[in-house]
Each structure stands twice: as C-alpha cells, then as structure tokens.
Amino acid sequence: LGRFDERCDIDLAVDATPDVVVAMCIEMGVQVIPSGIAYGTVTVILEGKPYEITSLRKDMSTDGRKAVVKYTKDWNEDALASLSRLIAMKSF
C-alpha cells in the first residue's frame, strides 16, 4: 500500500449504478471515462491515476465474455455472478 505506478491496476466495486457513479463524479469535478459502461464499469482519474469502478451486477445472459447485466445492491449475488463468469471464461 502507498505505492502506485503506471503498472498498478486498481479496481473498486460499488453498489451504485454506473449512471449514479458518473453523476457523482461530474458533480465533484472528477474526470470520468465510460470505459466499460455497458458492463457497469467506468474509469475515474484522480490525481492523474486511473481507478476502475464497477457496479455490482448479475449477468442475465452471456457468451462467456460479453454479457447483458442487471445491477444489484446485493454483494452476495454479485459474488456468485462473478464466480460464474470466471468458470465460464475458464480464467482461473
């Protein structure tokens, strides 16, 4: 902790939907990039550093890589969906 360089990749999960995250960033004057908005991910730039913020979600349908998602506030539901995505991608 406390060390950050261009090789770092910091991902955060939130229970707010992407539109709420974008609105909050704009309101606070924070640069926001809709990097993966279709899947619930935006990138915010703070002090020149990128942070990916992804909304909790559940895949409604997927081909293993691309999904149609439904947002949730339930951390357990997202965790189960994440496990299912990993198994489907066989990336573990």
C-alpha distances in whole Angstrom, upper triangle without the diagonal:
4,5,8,11,15,14,11,13,11,14,15,18,21,24,25,28,27,30,28,25,26,29,26,24,27,28,25,26,23,24,24,25,27,25,26,28,31,28,26,23,23,20,19,19,17,17,17,15,16,15,17,19,21,24,24,27,30,32,36,37,35,36,33,31,32,33,34,32,33,30,29,28,28,24,27,29,26,24,28,28,25,26,30,28,27,30,32,30,30,26,25
4,7,10,14,14,11,13,12,15,16,20,22,25,26,28,27,30,28,25,26,28,25,23,26,27,24,24,21,22,23,24,26,25,27,28,31,29,27,24,23,20,19,17,15,14,15,13,15,15,18,19,22,25,26,29,32,34,38,39,37,38,35,33,34,34,36,34,34,31,31,29,30,27,29,31,28,27,31,31,28,29,32,31,29,33,34,32,32,29,28
4,7,10,11,9,12,12,15,17,21,23,27,27,29,28,30,29,25,27,29,26,24,27,28,25,25,22,22,23,23,26,24,26,28,31,29,27,24,23,19,18,17,15,14,14,12,14,14,17,19,22,25,27,30,32,34,37,38,36,37,34,31,33,34,35,33,34,32,32,31,31,28,30,32,29,28,31,31,28,29,32,30,28,32,33,31,31,27,26
4,7,8,6,9,9,13,15,19,22,25,26,27,25,28,27,23,24,27,24,22,24,26,23,22,19,19,20,20,23,21,23,25,28,26,24,21,20,16,15,14,12,11,11,8,11,11,14,17,20,23,25,28,31,32,35,36,34,34,32,29,30,31,33,31,32,30,31,30,30,27,30,31,28,27,30,30,26,28,31,28,27,30,32,29,29,26,25
4,5,6,9,11,14,17,21,24,27,28,28,26,29,28,24,25,28,26,23,25,27,24,23,20,19,20,20,22,20,22,25,28,26,25,21,20,16,16,14,13,12,11,8,10,12,15,18,21,25,27,29,32,32,36,36,34,34,31,28,30,31,33,32,33,31,32,32,32,29,32,33,29,28,32,31,27,29,32,29,27,31,32,29,29,25,26
4,6,8,11,14,17,21,23,27,27,27,25,27,27,24,23,27,25,22,24,27,24,23,19,18,18,18,20,18,20,23,25,24,23,20,18,15,15,13,13,13,10,8,9,12,14,17,20,24,26,28,30,31,34,34,32,32,29,26,27,29,31,30,32,30,31,31,32,29,32,32,29,28,31,30,26,28,30,27,26,29,30,27,28,24,25
4,7,10,13,16,20,23,27,27,27,25,28,28,25,25,28,27,24,26,29,27,25,22,20,20,19,21,18,20,23,25,23,23,19,19,16,16,15,16,16,13,11,11,12,14,17,20,23,25,27,29,29,33,32,30,30,27,24,25,27,30,29,31,29,31,30,31,28,30,31,27,26,29,28,24,26,28,25,23,27,27,24,24,21,21
4,6,10,13,17,20,23,24,25,23,26,26,22,22,26,24,21,24,27,24,23,20,19,18,18,19,17,18,21,24,22,21,17,17,14,14,13,14,14,13,9,9,10,11,14,17,20,22,24,26,27,31,31,28,29,26,23,25,26,28,27,29,27,28,27,28,25,27,28,24,23,26,25,22,23,26,23,22,25,26,23,24,20,20
4,6,10,13,17,20,21,21,19,22,23,19,20,23,22,19,22,25,23,22,18,17,16,15,17,14,15,18,20,18,17,14,13,11,12,12,13,15,13,9,8,7,8,11,13,17,19,20,23,23,27,27,25,25,23,20,21,22,24,23,25,23,24,24,24,22,24,24,21,20,23,22,18,20,23,20,19,22,23,20,21,18,18
4,7,10,13,17,18,19,17,20,20,16,18,21,19,17,20,22,20,20,16,16,15,15,16,14,15,17,19,17,16,12,12,10,11,11,12,14,13,9,7,5,6,9,11,14,16,18,21,22,26,27,25,26,23,21,22,22,24,22,23,21,22,21,22,19,21,22,19,18,21,21,17,20,22,20,19,23,24,21,22,19,19
4,7,10,14,15,15,14,18,17,14,16,19,18,16,19,21,20,20,17,16,14,14,14,13,13,14,17,14,12,9,10,9,10,12,13,16,15,12,9,6,5,6,8,11,12,15,18,19,22,23,22,23,21,18,19,19,21,18,19,17,18,17,18,15,18,19,15,15,18,17,14,17,19,17,16,20,21,19,21,18,18
4,7,10,12,13,12,16,15,12,14,17,15,14,18,19,18,19,16,16,14,15,15,14,13,14,17,14,11,9,10,10,11,13,13,17,17,13,11,7,6,5,6,9,10,13,16,18,22,23,22,24,22,20,20,19,20,18,18,15,15,14,15,13,16,17,13,14,17,16,14,17,19,17,18,21,22,21,22,20,20
4,7,9,10,11,14,13,11,14,16,15,15,19,20,19,20,18,18,15,16,15,15,13,14,15,12,10,9,11,12,13,16,16,20,20,17,14,11,8,6,5,6,6,10,13,15,19,21,20,23,21,19,19,17,18,15,15,12,11,11,12,9,13,13,10,11,14,13,12,15,17,16,17,20,21,20,22,20,20
4,5,8,9,12,10,9,12,14,13,13,17,17,17,19,17,18,15,16,15,16,15,14,16,13,10,10,11,13,13,16,17,20,21,19,16,12,11,7,6,5,6,10,13,16,19,21,22,24,23,21,20,19,18,15,14,10,10,8,10,9,13,13,11,12,16,15,14,17,19,18,19,23,23,23,25,23,23
4,7,9,12,10,10,13,14,13,15,18,18,19,21,19,20,17,18,17,18,16,15,16,14,11,12,13,16,16,20,20,24,25,22,20,16,14,10,9,6,5,9,12,15,17,20,21,24,23,22,21,18,17,14,12,8,7,5,8,8,12,11,10,12,15,14,15,18,19,19,20,23,24,24,26,25,25
4,7,8,6,6,10,11,10,12,15,15,16,18,17,18,15,16,15,16,15,13,15,13,10,11,12,14,15,18,19,23,23,21,19,16,14,10,9,6,8,10,14,16,18,21,22,25,24,23,21,19,17,14,12,8,8,7,11,12,15,14,13,16,18,17,17,21,22,21,23,25,25,26,28,27,27
4,6,5,6,9,10,11,13,14,16,17,19,17,17,14,15,12,14,13,10,11,11,7,9,10,14,15,18,20,24,24,22,19,16,14,10,8,6,8,9,12,14,16,19,20,23,22,21,18,16,14,11,10,7,8,9,12,13,16,15,13,16,18,16,17,20,21,19,22,25,24,24,27,26,27
4,5,5,6,8,10,10,12,14,15,16,14,14,11,11,9,11,10,7,9,9,6,7,7,10,12,15,17,21,21,19,16,14,11,8,7,6,10,11,14,15,17,19,19,22,22,19,17,16,14,12,11,9,11,12,15,16,19,17,15,18,20,18,18,21,22,20,22,25,24,24,27,25,27
4,5,5,6,9,10,11,12,14,15,14,14,11,12,10,13,12,9,11,12,9,10,10,13,13,17,19,22,22,21,18,16,14,12,11,10,13,14,17,18,19,21,22,25,25,23,20,18,16,14,13,11,14,14,18,19,22,20,18,21,23,21,21,25,25,23,26,29,27,27,30,29,30
4,5,5,6,9,10,10,12,14,13,14,12,14,12,15,15,12,14,14,11,12,11,13,13,17,18,21,22,21,18,16,15,12,12,10,13,14,18,20,21,23,24,27,27,25,22,21,19,16,15,12,13,13,17,18,21,20,18,21,23,22,22,25,26,24,27,30,29,29,32,30,31
4,6,5,6,9,10,11,12,11,11,9,11,10,13,13,11,14,13,10,10,8,10,10,13,14,18,18,17,15,12,11,8,9,9,12,14,18,20,22,24,24,27,26,24,22,20,19,17,16,13,14,14,17,17,21,20,17,20,23,21,20,24,25,23,25,28,28,27,30,28,29
4,5,5,6,9,10,10,9,9,7,8,8,11,12,10,13,14,11,10,8,9,9,12,14,17,18,17,14,13,12,10,11,11,15,16,20,21,23,25,25,27,27,24,22,21,20,18,17,15,17,17,20,21,24,23,20,23,26,23,23,26,27,25,27,30,29,28,31,29,31
4,5,5,6,9,10,10,11,9,12,12,15,16,13,16,17,14,14,11,13,12,14,16,19,20,19,17,16,15,13,14,14,17,19,22,24,25,27,28,30,30,27,25,24,22,20,19,17,18,18,21,22,26,25,23,25,28,26,26,29,30,28,30,33,33,32,35,33,34
4,5,5,6,9,8,11,10,13,13,16,17,15,18,18,15,14,12,13,11,13,14,17,18,18,16,15,15,12,14,14,17,19,23,25,26,29,29,32,31,29,27,25,24,21,20,17,18,17,21,21,25,24,22,25,28,26,25,29,30,28,30,33,33,32,35,33,34
4,5,5,6,5,7,6,10,12,14,16,14,18,18,15,13,10,10,8,10,10,14,15,15,13,12,13,11,14,14,18,20,24,25,27,29,29,31,31,28,26,25,24,22,22,19,20,19,23,22,26,26,23,25,28,27,25,29,30,28,30,33,33,32,34,32,33
4,5,5,6,7,7,11,12,15,17,15,19,20,17,16,12,12,10,12,12,15,16,17,16,15,16,14,17,17,20,22,26,27,29,31,31,33,33,30,27,27,26,24,23,21,23,22,26,26,29,29,26,28,31,29,28,32,33,31,32,36,35,34,37,34,36
4,6,8,10,11,14,16,19,20,18,22,22,19,18,15,15,13,14,14,17,18,19,18,17,18,16,19,18,22,24,27,29,31,33,33,36,35,32,30,29,28,26,25,22,23,22,26,26,30,29,27,30,33,31,30,34,35,33,35,38,38,37,39,37,38
4,6,9,11,14,16,19,21,19,23,23,20,18,15,15,11,12,11,13,16,16,16,15,17,16,18,19,22,25,28,30,32,34,34,37,36,33,31,30,29,27,26,23,24,23,26,26,30,30,27,29,33,31,30,34,35,33,34,38,38,36,39,36,37
4,7,9,13,15,18,20,19,23,23,20,19,15,14,11,10,10,12,14,15,15,15,17,16,19,20,24,26,30,31,33,35,35,37,36,33,31,31,30,28,28,25,26,25,29,28,32,32,29,31,34,32,31,35,36,34,35,38,38,37,39,36,37
4,6,10,13,15,17,17,20,21,18,16,12,10,7,7,7,9,11,11,11,11,13,13,16,18,21,24,27,29,31,32,32,34,33,30,28,28,28,26,26,23,24,24,27,26,29,29,26,28,31,30,28,31,33,30,31,35,35,33,36,33,34
4,7,10,12,15,15,18,19,17,14,10,8,6,5,7,10,10,11,10,11,12,13,16,18,21,23,27,28,30,31,30,32,31,27,26,26,26,25,25,23,25,25,27,27,30,30,26,28,31,29,27,31,32,29,30,34,33,31,34,31,33
4,7,9,11,11,15,15,13,11,7,6,4,6,9,12,12,12,9,10,10,10,13,14,18,20,23,24,26,27,26,28,27,24,22,22,22,21,22,19,22,22,25,24,27,26,23,25,28,26,24,28,29,26,27,31,30,28,31,28,30
4,5,9,9,12,13,12,9,6,5,6,8,12,15,13,12,10,10,9,10,12,14,18,19,22,22,24,25,24,25,25,21,19,20,20,19,21,19,22,22,25,24,27,26,23,25,27,25,23,26,27,24,25,29,28,26,29,26,28
4,6,5,9,10,9,7,5,6,9,12,15,18,17,16,12,12,10,10,11,12,16,16,19,19,21,21,21,22,22,18,16,17,16,16,17,16,19,20,23,23,25,24,21,23,25,22,21,24,25,21,23,26,25,23,27,25,27
4,6,9,9,9,6,5,6,9,12,15,18,16,15,11,11,8,10,10,13,16,16,19,18,21,21,19,20,19,16,14,15,16,16,18,17,20,21,23,22,25,23,20,22,24,21,19,22,23,19,21,24,23,21,24,21,24
4,6,6,6,5,6,8,12,15,18,21,19,17,14,12,9,10,9,11,13,13,15,15,17,17,15,17,16,13,11,11,12,12,14,14,17,19,21,20,22,20,17,19,21,17,16,19,19,16,18,21,19,18,21,19,22
4,5,5,5,6,9,12,15,19,22,21,19,15,14,11,10,9,10,13,12,14,14,16,17,16,18,18,15,12,12,11,11,12,12,15,17,19,19,22,20,17,19,21,18,17,21,20,17,20,23,21,20,23,22,24
4,6,7,9,13,16,19,22,26,24,22,19,17,14,13,11,11,13,11,13,12,13,13,13,15,15,13,9,9,8,8,10,11,15,17,19,20,21,19,16,19,20,16,16,20,19,16,18,21,19,18,22,21,24
4,6,9,12,16,19,22,25,24,22,18,16,12,11,8,8,10,8,10,9,11,12,11,13,13,11,8,7,7,6,9,9,13,15,17,16,18,16,13,15,16,13,12,16,15,12,15,18,16,16,19,18,20
4,7,10,13,17,19,23,22,20,16,14,10,8,5,5,8,7,10,11,13,15,14,17,16,14,12,10,10,8,9,8,11,13,15,15,17,15,12,15,16,13,13,17,17,14,17,20,19,18,21,20,22
4,7,10,13,16,19,18,16,12,10,7,6,4,7,10,10,13,14,16,17,17,18,17,14,13,13,13,11,13,11,14,15,17,16,19,17,14,16,18,15,14,18,18,15,17,20,20,18,21,19,21
4,7,10,13,16,15,13,10,8,6,5,7,9,12,14,17,17,20,21,20,22,21,18,16,16,16,15,16,14,16,17,19,19,22,21,17,19,22,19,18,21,22,19,21,24,23,22,25,22,24
4,7,10,13,12,10,6,5,4,6,9,12,15,17,20,20,23,24,23,24,23,20,19,19,20,18,19,18,19,20,22,21,24,23,19,21,24,21,19,23,24,21,22,25,25,23,25,23,24
4,6,10,9,8,6,5,6,7,11,13,17,19,22,23,26,27,26,28,26,23,22,22,23,21,22,19,21,21,23,22,25,25,22,23,26,24,22,25,27,24,25,29,28,26,29,26,27
4,7,6,5,5,6,9,11,14,17,20,23,26,27,30,31,29,31,29,26,25,26,26,25,26,23,25,24,27,25,28,28,25,26,29,27,25,28,30,27,27,31,31,29,31,28,29
4,5,5,7,8,11,12,16,18,22,24,28,29,32,33,32,34,32,29,28,28,29,27,28,25,26,25,27,25,29,29,26,27,30,29,27,30,32,29,29,33,33,31,33,30,30
4,6,9,11,14,16,20,22,25,28,31,33,36,37,35,37,35,32,31,32,32,31,31,29,30,29,31,29,32,33,29,30,34,32,30,33,35,32,32,36,36,34,35,32,33
4,7,10,13,16,19,22,25,28,31,32,35,35,34,35,33,29,29,30,31,30,31,29,30,29,31,29,32,33,29,30,33,32,29,32,34,31,31,34,35,32,34,30,31
4,7,10,13,16,20,22,25,28,29,32,33,31,32,30,27,27,28,29,27,28,26,27,27,28,26,29,30,26,27,30,28,26,28,30,28,27,31,31,29,30,27,27
4,7,10,13,16,19,21,24,25,28,29,27,28,26,23,23,24,25,24,25,23,24,24,26,24,27,27,23,24,27,25,22,25,27,24,24,28,28,25,27,24,25
4,6,10,13,16,18,21,23,26,27,25,27,24,22,21,22,23,21,22,20,21,20,22,20,23,23,20,20,23,22,19,22,24,22,22,25,26,24,25,22,23
4,6,10,13,15,18,19,22,23,21,23,21,18,18,18,19,17,19,17,18,18,20,18,20,20,17,17,20,19,16,19,21,18,19,22,22,20,23,20,21
4,7,10,12,16,17,20,22,21,23,21,19,18,17,18,15,16,13,15,14,16,15,18,18,14,16,19,17,15,18,20,18,19,22,22,21,23,21,22
4,7,8,12,13,16,18,17,20,18,16,15,14,14,12,12,10,11,12,14,12,15,14,11,13,15,13,12,16,17,15,16,19,19,18,21,19,20
4,6,10,12,15,17,17,20,19,17,16,14,13,10,10,7,8,9,11,10,13,12,9,12,14,12,12,16,17,15,17,20,20,20,22,21,22
4,7,10,13,16,16,19,18,17,16,14,13,10,9,6,5,6,7,7,10,8,6,9,11,9,10,13,14,13,15,18,18,19,21,20,20
4,7,9,12,13,16,15,15,13,10,10,6,6,4,5,8,8,9,10,8,5,9,10,7,9,12,12,11,14,16,16,17,19,19,20
4,6,9,10,14,13,13,12,9,9,6,5,6,7,10,10,10,10,7,6,9,8,5,8,11,10,10,13,14,14,15,18,18,19
4,5,7,10,10,11,9,6,6,4,6,9,10,14,13,14,14,10,9,11,10,7,9,11,9,8,12,13,11,13,16,17,18
4,7,11,12,13,11,7,5,5,6,10,12,15,15,16,16,12,12,14,13,9,12,14,12,11,15,16,14,16,19,20,22
4,7,9,10,9,6,5,7,10,13,15,19,18,19,18,15,14,16,14,11,13,15,11,11,14,14,12,14,17,18,21
4,5,7,6,4,6,9,12,15,17,20,20,20,19,16,15,16,15,11,12,13,10,9,12,12,9,10,14,15,18
4,6,6,7,10,12,16,18,20,24,23,23,22,19,18,19,17,14,14,15,12,10,12,12,8,9,12,14,17
4,6,7,11,13,16,18,20,23,22,21,20,18,16,16,15,12,11,12,9,7,9,9,5,5,9,10,13
4,7,10,12,16,17,20,22,22,21,21,19,16,17,16,13,12,13,11,8,10,11,8,7,10,11,14
4,7,9,13,15,18,21,21,21,21,18,16,17,17,13,13,15,13,10,12,14,11,10,14,14,17
4,6,10,12,15,18,18,18,19,16,14,16,15,11,12,14,12,9,13,14,11,12,15,16,19
4,7,10,13,17,18,18,19,15,14,17,16,12,14,16,14,12,16,17,14,15,19,19,22
4,6,10,13,14,15,16,12,11,14,14,10,12,15,13,12,15,17,15,16,19,20,21
4,7,10,11,13,14,11,10,14,14,11,13,16,15,14,17,19,18,19,22,22,24
4,7,9,11,13,10,9,13,13,11,13,16,16,15,18,20,19,20,23,23,24
4,5,8,10,8,7,11,12,11,13,16,16,16,19,21,20,22,24,24,24
4,6,9,8,8,11,13,13,14,17,18,18,20,22,23,24,26,25,25
4,5,5,6,9,10,11,12,15,16,17,19,20,21,23,24,24,23
4,6,5,6,9,10,10,12,14,15,16,18,20,21,22,21,21
4,5,5,6,9,10,11,12,14,15,17,18,20,21,21,20
4,5,5,6,9,10,11,12,14,16,17,18,20,20,20
4,5,5,6,9,10,10,12,14,15,16,18,18,17
4,5,5,6,9,10,11,12,14,15,16,16,15
4,5,5,6,9,10,11,12,14,15,16,15
4,5,5,6,9,10,10,12,14,14,15
4,5,5,6,9,10,11,12,12,12
4,5,5,6,9,10,10,11,10
4,5,5,6,9,10,11,11
4,5,5,6,8,9,10
4,5,5,6,6,7
4,5,5,7,8
4,6,8,10
4,5,8
4,6
4
